[in-house]
Amino acid sequence: MQLRTIHWAIAIALTACAASQPEPQNPPAAGDDKQAPERKTLTREECATHGGSVVGDIGDGATHRPGYVCPSGSPPLGNIAQPPGGPIATEGEVCCPR
């Protein structure tokens, strides 16, 4: 009897999960498609050479937004990219002027 109850509970849970649909993604309105110019990519070393410092993203993707400004209030010099054959860059890092 108890095994039958567990099977019913699993069947109901699976049915509920299958019936749920993800929320549709609304495309931006016609006037909201402001495109920022593409940022150049720099390695960490190139950032230091240009007098910048590496600033990481806190996890909300803010460094990828067109209007992002560094803590100094200036726009980033560029995105930090993986150097050829080097260590993998942390996702979302930017080079900010000092």
C-alpha positions in Angstrom: 0.0 0.0 0.0 2.8 2.4 0.9 4.6 1.7 -2.4 1.5 2.5 -4.4 1.2 5.9 -2.6 4.8 6.7 -3.5 4.2 5.8 -7.1 1.2 8.1 -7.3 3.1 10.9 -5.7 5.9 10.6 -8.2 3.4 10.4 -11.1 1.7 13.6 -9.9 5.0 15.4 -9.5 6.2 14.4 -13.0 2.9 15.5 -14.5 3.0 18.9 -12.8 6.6 19.4 -13.9 5.8 18.5 -17.5 2.8 20.8 -17.6 4.8 23.9 -16.5 6.1 26.1 -19.3 8.9 28.6 -19.0 7.9 32.3 -19.2 8.3 33.7 -22.7 11.2 36.0 -23.2 9.9 39.4 -24.4 12.0 41.0 -27.1 13.1 44.6 -26.4 10.8 47.3 -27.7 11.7 48.9 -31.1 13.3 51.9 -29.4 15.2 49.9 -26.7 17.8 48.4 -29.0 20.7 50.8 -28.2 23.9 49.0 -29.2 27.0 50.0 -27.4 30.2 50.0 -29.5 32.0 46.7 -29.2 34.8 46.8 -26.6 38.2 45.6 -27.6 39.6 42.5 -25.8 42.8 42.7 -23.7 44.7 40.1 -21.7 45.4 40.9 -18.1 49.0 41.8 -19.0 47.8 44.2 -21.8 45.4 45.8 -19.3 48.3 46.5 -16.9 50.4 47.8 -19.8 47.7 50.3 -20.7 47.6 51.5 -17.0 44.4 49.7 -16.1 43.3 47.3 -13.4 41.2 44.2 -13.8 37.7 44.4 -12.3 35.5 41.3 -12.1 31.8 40.9 -12.5 29.9 40.2 -9.3 27.8 37.6 -11.0 24.9 39.7 -12.3 26.4 40.4 -15.8 26.7 44.1 -15.2 30.1 44.3 -16.9 28.5 43.2 -20.2 25.9 45.9 -20.2 26.3 48.8 -22.6 26.1 51.5 -19.9 28.6 49.8 -17.5 31.1 52.2 -15.9 34.1 51.3 -13.8 34.2 52.2 -10.1 36.1 55.4 -11.1 33.2 56.4 -13.3 35.0 55.9 -16.6 34.0 53.3 -19.2 36.1 50.1 -19.4 39.2 50.1 -21.6 38.1 46.6 -22.8 37.1 43.1 -21.9 39.6 40.7 -20.4 40.2 37.7 -22.7 42.1 34.5 -22.3 45.7 34.8 -23.6 46.7 32.3 -26.3 47.7 29.1 -24.6 47.4 30.8 -21.2 45.1 30.4 -18.2 41.3 30.8 -18.7 40.1 34.3 -17.9 37.4 34.8 -15.4 34.1 35.5 -17.2 33.0 39.1 -17.0 36.3 40.7 -16.2 36.9 44.2 -17.7 40.0 46.4 -17.7 39.2 49.7 -15.9 41.4 52.8 -16.0 43.1 53.6 -12.7 
